[in-house]
């Protein structure tokens, strides 16, 4: 039982490590391409795909999808384009919190 737990934890840890390392490199390049389009919609779509993809990966690893969304947020916050990503999301949050 302890051996199975150790194997499970090591595979989850390895999966999260790979996700973070590849995510840093991949997201930087992808957001450079998206920045060339100068489209806020592309940034929002890329952010949503990043969060969804990270959630799917962590679910496949047997972890919470919320952890994947958190990891995606951390990765997005570390990109050079965090201010461009933050602006359209701030608009979405303000619409979601409106009383209309």
C-alpha positions in Angstrom: 0.0 0.0 0.0 2.8 2.4 0.9 4.6 1.5 -2.3 1.5 2.3 -4.4 1.1 5.6 -2.7 4.7 6.4 -3.3 4.4 5.6 -7.0 1.3 7.6 -7.3 2.8 10.6 -5.7 6.0 10.4 -7.7 4.0 10.2 -11.0 1.9 13.2 -10.0 4.9 15.2 -9.0 6.7 14.3 -12.2 3.6 15.2 -14.2 3.2 18.6 -12.5 6.9 19.3 -13.0 6.7 18.5 -16.7 3.6 20.6 -17.0 5.3 23.6 -15.4 8.5 23.3 -17.3 6.9 22.8 -20.7 4.2 25.4 -19.9 6.8 28.1 -19.2 8.5 27.6 -22.5 5.4 26.8 -24.6 3.3 29.6 -23.2 6.0 32.2 -23.8 6.2 31.3 -27.5 2.4 30.9 -28.0 1.7 34.3 -26.4 4.4 35.9 -28.6 2.4 34.6 -31.6 -0.9 35.8 -30.1 0.6 39.2 -29.4 1.4 39.7 -33.1 -2.3 39.4 -33.8 -3.1 42.4 -31.4 -6.4 40.8 -30.6 -7.9 40.9 -27.1 -10.2 38.0 -28.1 -7.2 35.9 -29.0 -5.7 36.6 -25.5 -8.9 35.6 -23.8 -9.2 32.4 -25.9 -5.6 31.5 -25.2 -6.1 32.0 -21.5 -9.2 29.8 -21.5 -7.5 27.1 -23.5 -4.5 27.2 -21.1 -6.8 26.8 -18.0 -8.8 24.1 -19.6 -5.8 22.2 -20.8 -4.1 22.4 -17.4 -7.3 21.2 -15.8 -7.5 18.2 -18.1 -3.9 17.3 -17.5 -4.2 17.4 -13.7 -7.4 15.4 -13.9 -5.6 12.8 -16.0 -2.9 12.6 -13.4 -5.6 11.9 -10.8 -5.5 15.3 -9.2 -8.1 18.1 -8.9 -9.0 20.1 -11.9 -8.9 23.1 -9.6 -5.2 22.5 -9.1 -4.8 22.6 -12.9 -6.6 25.9 -13.1 -4.4 27.3 -10.3 -1.2 26.0 -12.1 -2.4 27.7 -15.3 -2.9 30.9 -13.4 0.6 30.7 -12.1 2.0 30.0 -15.5 0.0 32.9 -17.1 1.2 35.3 -14.3 4.8 34.4 -15.1 4.6 35.3 -18.8 5.8 38.6 -20.2 2.3 39.3 -21.4 0.6 39.2 -18.0 -0.7 42.8 -18.3 -2.2 42.1 -21.7 -3.8 39.0 -20.4 -5.1 40.7 -17.2 -7.0 43.6 -19.0 -9.6 41.5 -20.9 -10.1 39.2 -18.0 -10.7 42.3 -15.7 -13.5 43.3 -18.1 -15.1 39.9 -17.9 -15.0 39.9 -14.2 -16.6 43.4 -14.1 -19.4 42.2 -16.4 -19.9 39.1 -14.2 -20.2 41.2 -11.1 -22.6 43.8 -12.6 -26.1 44.1 -11.3 -27.8 44.3 -14.7 
